[in-house]
Amino acid sequence: MKFVRPGKELIVQESSLPSLDEYGRSYTTGSKKTARSQVWLIRGTGEIVINGKPLRDYFSLIEYKETAMRPLFVVNRQNHYNVWGMVQGGGPSGKIIIR
């Protein structure tokens, strides 16, 4: 309440938790500049596939691969989930879909 202007009410936004579909997959979309992506996440062995190609083949620079995998490393789940995505448009830096 310290940072709320006098006479204004504090607005509490409800957070929506991601839901899983009938196959246990989580789905999201994203965009950066002109790149657009659709991403699915499911429990698995750590396989990451983008536009039908493994991550190691899709990105040529190691920096892009590391950036794409960073969220899984932060939560120590790099070998617990499979990720597959469909991306279009933009350059390689805009196509880093796992954030």
Biotite code that builds the C-alpha atoms (Angstrom):
import biotite.structure as struc

atoms = struc.array([
    struc.Atom([0.000, 0.000, 0.000], chain_id="A", res_id=1, res_name="MET", atom_name="CA", element="C"),
    struc.Atom([3.031, 2.251, 0.400], chain_id="A", res_id=2, res_name="LYS", atom_name="CA", element="C"),
    struc.Atom([3.284, 2.748, -3.391], chain_id="A", res_id=3, res_name="PHE", atom_name="CA", element="C"),
    struc.Atom([-0.431, 3.121, -4.150], chain_id="A", res_id=4, res_name="VAL", atom_name="CA", element="C"),
    struc.Atom([-1.634, 6.669, -4.736], chain_id="A", res_id=5, res_name="ARG", atom_name="CA", element="C"),
    struc.Atom([-4.091, 7.963, -2.157], chain_id="A", res_id=6, res_name="PRO", atom_name="CA", element="C"),
    struc.Atom([-7.646, 7.397, -3.317], chain_id="A", res_id=7, res_name="GLY", atom_name="CA", element="C"),
    struc.Atom([-6.689, 4.487, -5.610], chain_id="A", res_id=8, res_name="LYS", atom_name="CA", element="C"),
    struc.Atom([-7.528, 0.890, -4.852], chain_id="A", res_id=9, res_name="GLU", atom_name="CA", element="C"),
    struc.Atom([-4.972, -1.863, -5.043], chain_id="A", res_id=10, res_name="LEU", atom_name="CA", element="C"),
    struc.Atom([-5.706, -4.046, -8.065], chain_id="A", res_id=11, res_name="ILE", atom_name="CA", element="C"),
    struc.Atom([-4.986, -7.726, -7.567], chain_id="A", res_id=12, res_name="VAL", atom_name="CA", element="C"),
    struc.Atom([-4.690, -9.628, -10.814], chain_id="A", res_id=13, res_name="GLN", atom_name="CA", element="C"),
    struc.Atom([-5.579, -13.289, -10.900], chain_id="A", res_id=14, res_name="GLU", atom_name="CA", element="C"),
    struc.Atom([-2.809, -15.462, -12.246], chain_id="A", res_id=15, res_name="SER", atom_name="CA", element="C"),
    struc.Atom([-3.743, -18.218, -14.609], chain_id="A", res_id=16, res_name="SER", atom_name="CA", element="C"),
    struc.Atom([-1.805, -21.424, -14.144], chain_id="A", res_id=17, res_name="LEU", atom_name="CA", element="C"),
    struc.Atom([-0.811, -23.279, -17.293], chain_id="A", res_id=18, res_name="PRO", atom_name="CA", element="C"),
    struc.Atom([-2.926, -26.325, -17.929], chain_id="A", res_id=19, res_name="SER", atom_name="CA", element="C"),
    struc.Atom([-2.043, -29.651, -19.489], chain_id="A", res_id=20, res_name="LEU", atom_name="CA", element="C"),
    struc.Atom([-3.974, -31.272, -22.308], chain_id="A", res_id=21, res_name="ASP", atom_name="CA", element="C"),
    struc.Atom([-5.193, -34.880, -22.301], chain_id="A", res_id=22, res_name="GLU", atom_name="CA", element="C"),
    struc.Atom([-1.691, -36.065, -23.317], chain_id="A", res_id=23, res_name="TYR", atom_name="CA", element="C"),
    struc.Atom([0.083, -34.221, -20.491], chain_id="A", res_id=24, res_name="GLY", atom_name="CA", element="C"),
    struc.Atom([1.494, -31.512, -22.792], chain_id="A", res_id=25, res_name="ARG", atom_name="CA", element="C"),
    struc.Atom([1.822, -27.847, -21.988], chain_id="A", res_id=26, res_name="SER", atom_name="CA", element="C"),
    struc.Atom([1.423, -25.455, -24.952], chain_id="A", res_id=27, res_name="TYR", atom_name="CA", element="C"),
    struc.Atom([2.381, -21.837, -25.449], chain_id="A", res_id=28, res_name="THR", atom_name="CA", element="C"),
    struc.Atom([3.049, -19.318, -28.185], chain_id="A", res_id=29, res_name="THR", atom_name="CA", element="C"),
    struc.Atom([5.608, -16.567, -28.363], chain_id="A", res_id=30, res_name="GLY", atom_name="CA", element="C"),
    struc.Atom([6.998, -13.866, -30.582], chain_id="A", res_id=31, res_name="SER", atom_name="CA", element="C"),
    struc.Atom([10.022, -11.646, -30.889], chain_id="A", res_id=32, res_name="LYS", atom_name="CA", element="C"),
    struc.Atom([10.193, -8.997, -33.586], chain_id="A", res_id=33, res_name="LYS", atom_name="CA", element="C"),
    struc.Atom([8.956, -10.826, -36.707], chain_id="A", res_id=34, res_name="THR", atom_name="CA", element="C"),
    struc.Atom([9.573, -14.373, -35.421], chain_id="A", res_id=35, res_name="ALA", atom_name="CA", element="C"),
    struc.Atom([6.574, -16.397, -34.212], chain_id="A", res_id=36, res_name="ARG", atom_name="CA", element="C"),
    struc.Atom([6.634, -19.697, -32.335], chain_id="A", res_id=37, res_name="SER", atom_name="CA", element="C"),
    struc.Atom([4.430, -22.469, -31.002], chain_id="A", res_id=38, res_name="GLN", atom_name="CA", element="C"),
    struc.Atom([5.982, -24.693, -28.345], chain_id="A", res_id=39, res_name="VAL", atom_name="CA", element="C"),
    struc.Atom([4.913, -27.914, -26.619], chain_id="A", res_id=40, res_name="TRP", atom_name="CA", element="C"),
    struc.Atom([6.511, -29.299, -23.458], chain_id="A", res_id=41, res_name="LEU", atom_name="CA", element="C"),
    struc.Atom([6.032, -32.812, -22.082], chain_id="A", res_id=42, res_name="ILE", atom_name="CA", element="C"),
    struc.Atom([7.853, -35.035, -19.591], chain_id="A", res_id=43, res_name="ARG", atom_name="CA", element="C"),
    struc.Atom([10.566, -36.967, -21.363], chain_id="A", res_id=44, res_name="GLY", atom_name="CA", element="C"),
    struc.Atom([14.287, -37.447, -21.825], chain_id="A", res_id=45, res_name="THR", atom_name="CA", element="C"),
    struc.Atom([15.450, -33.951, -22.779], chain_id="A", res_id=46, res_name="GLY", atom_name="CA", element="C"),
    struc.Atom([14.957, -34.067, -26.533], chain_id="A", res_id=47, res_name="GLU", atom_name="CA", element="C"),
    struc.Atom([14.465, -30.652, -28.170], chain_id="A", res_id=48, res_name="ILE", atom_name="CA", element="C"),
    struc.Atom([13.159, -30.477, -31.736], chain_id="A", res_id=49, res_name="VAL", atom_name="CA", element="C"),
    struc.Atom([12.547, -27.296, -33.734], chain_id="A", res_id=50, res_name="ILE", atom_name="CA", element="C"),
    struc.Atom([10.758, -27.443, -37.096], chain_id="A", res_id=51, res_name="ASN", atom_name="CA", element="C"),
    struc.Atom([11.474, -31.167, -37.246], chain_id="A", res_id=52, res_name="GLY", atom_name="CA", element="C"),
    struc.Atom([15.217, -30.794, -36.594], chain_id="A", res_id=53, res_name="LYS", atom_name="CA", element="C"),
    struc.Atom([17.100, -31.557, -33.367], chain_id="A", res_id=54, res_name="PRO", atom_name="CA", element="C"),
    struc.Atom([18.325, -28.446, -31.552], chain_id="A", res_id=55, res_name="LEU", atom_name="CA", element="C"),
    struc.Atom([21.965, -29.274, -32.352], chain_id="A", res_id=56, res_name="ARG", atom_name="CA", element="C"),
    struc.Atom([21.154, -29.204, -36.096], chain_id="A", res_id=57, res_name="ASP", atom_name="CA", element="C"),
    struc.Atom([18.762, -26.252, -36.075], chain_id="A", res_id=58, res_name="TYR", atom_name="CA", element="C"),
    struc.Atom([21.131, -23.676, -34.526], chain_id="A", res_id=59, res_name="PHE", atom_name="CA", element="C"),
    struc.Atom([24.700, -23.514, -35.785], chain_id="A", res_id=60, res_name="SER", atom_name="CA", element="C"),
    struc.Atom([26.104, -21.299, -32.994], chain_id="A", res_id=61, res_name="LEU", atom_name="CA", element="C"),
    struc.Atom([26.599, -22.753, -29.517], chain_id="A", res_id=62, res_name="ILE", atom_name="CA", element="C"),
    struc.Atom([25.418, -19.456, -27.982], chain_id="A", res_id=63, res_name="GLU", atom_name="CA", element="C"),
    struc.Atom([21.959, -19.900, -29.530], chain_id="A", res_id=64, res_name="TYR", atom_name="CA", element="C"),
    struc.Atom([21.757, -23.489, -28.310], chain_id="A", res_id=65, res_name="LYS", atom_name="CA", element="C"),
    struc.Atom([22.744, -22.472, -24.779], chain_id="A", res_id=66, res_name="GLU", atom_name="CA", element="C"),
    struc.Atom([20.260, -19.599, -24.732], chain_id="A", res_id=67, res_name="THR", atom_name="CA", element="C"),
    struc.Atom([17.478, -21.913, -25.894], chain_id="A", res_id=68, res_name="ALA", atom_name="CA", element="C"),
    struc.Atom([18.256, -24.436, -23.149], chain_id="A", res_id=69, res_name="MET", atom_name="CA", element="C"),
    struc.Atom([18.941, -21.967, -20.323], chain_id="A", res_id=70, res_name="ARG", atom_name="CA", element="C"),
    struc.Atom([15.452, -22.080, -18.721], chain_id="A", res_id=71, res_name="PRO", atom_name="CA", element="C"),
    struc.Atom([15.674, -25.863, -18.363], chain_id="A", res_id=72, res_name="LEU", atom_name="CA", element="C"),
    struc.Atom([19.154, -25.579, -16.791], chain_id="A", res_id=73, res_name="PHE", atom_name="CA", element="C"),
    struc.Atom([17.992, -22.908, -14.346], chain_id="A", res_id=74, res_name="VAL", atom_name="CA", element="C"),
    struc.Atom([15.369, -25.249, -12.887], chain_id="A", res_id=75, res_name="VAL", atom_name="CA", element="C"),
    struc.Atom([17.669, -28.298, -13.286], chain_id="A", res_id=76, res_name="ASN", atom_name="CA", element="C"),
    struc.Atom([15.218, -30.104, -15.593], chain_id="A", res_id=77, res_name="ARG", atom_name="CA", element="C"),
    struc.Atom([17.242, -30.376, -18.809], chain_id="A", res_id=78, res_name="GLN", atom_name="CA", element="C"),
    struc.Atom([16.826, -34.169, -18.944], chain_id="A", res_id=79, res_name="ASN", atom_name="CA", element="C"),
    struc.Atom([13.256, -34.316, -17.655], chain_id="A", res_id=80, res_name="HIS", atom_name="CA", element="C"),
    struc.Atom([11.239, -32.698, -20.476], chain_id="A", res_id=81, res_name="TYR", atom_name="CA", element="C"),
    struc.Atom([10.959, -32.993, -24.234], chain_id="A", res_id=82, res_name="ASN", atom_name="CA", element="C"),
    struc.Atom([10.336, -29.764, -26.109], chain_id="A", res_id=83, res_name="VAL", atom_name="CA", element="C"),
    struc.Atom([9.223, -29.352, -29.678], chain_id="A", res_id=84, res_name="TRP", atom_name="CA", element="C"),
    struc.Atom([8.472, -26.164, -31.483], chain_id="A", res_id=85, res_name="GLY", atom_name="CA", element="C"),
    struc.Atom([7.394, -24.653, -34.749], chain_id="A", res_id=86, res_name="MET", atom_name="CA", element="C"),
    struc.Atom([8.936, -21.292, -35.621], chain_id="A", res_id=87, res_name="VAL", atom_name="CA", element="C"),
    struc.Atom([8.733, -18.985, -38.607], chain_id="A", res_id=88, res_name="GLN", atom_name="CA", element="C"),
    struc.Atom([10.055, -15.586, -39.601], chain_id="A", res_id=89, res_name="GLY", atom_name="CA", element="C"),
    struc.Atom([12.868, -13.537, -38.148], chain_id="A", res_id=90, res_name="GLY", atom_name="CA", element="C"),
    struc.Atom([16.543, -14.387, -37.846], chain_id="A", res_id=91, res_name="GLY", atom_name="CA", element="C"),
    struc.Atom([18.197, -16.972, -35.636], chain_id="A", res_id=92, res_name="PRO", atom_name="CA", element="C"),
    struc.Atom([18.297, -14.778, -32.521], chain_id="A", res_id=93, res_name="SER", atom_name="CA", element="C"),
    struc.Atom([14.548, -14.179, -32.774], chain_id="A", res_id=94, res_name="GLY", atom_name="CA", element="C"),
    struc.Atom([13.883, -17.892, -33.071], chain_id="A", res_id=95, res_name="LYS", atom_name="CA", element="C"),
    struc.Atom([15.264, -18.835, -29.671], chain_id="A", res_id=96, res_name="ILE", atom_name="CA", element="C"),
    struc.Atom([11.904, -20.172, -28.519], chain_id="A", res_id=97, res_name="ILE", atom_name="CA", element="C"),
    struc.Atom([12.515, -21.584, -25.062], chain_id="A", res_id=98, res_name="ILE", atom_name="CA", element="C"),
    struc.Atom([12.440, -18.711, -22.611], chain_id="A", res_id=99, res_name="ARG", atom_name="CA", element="C"),
])
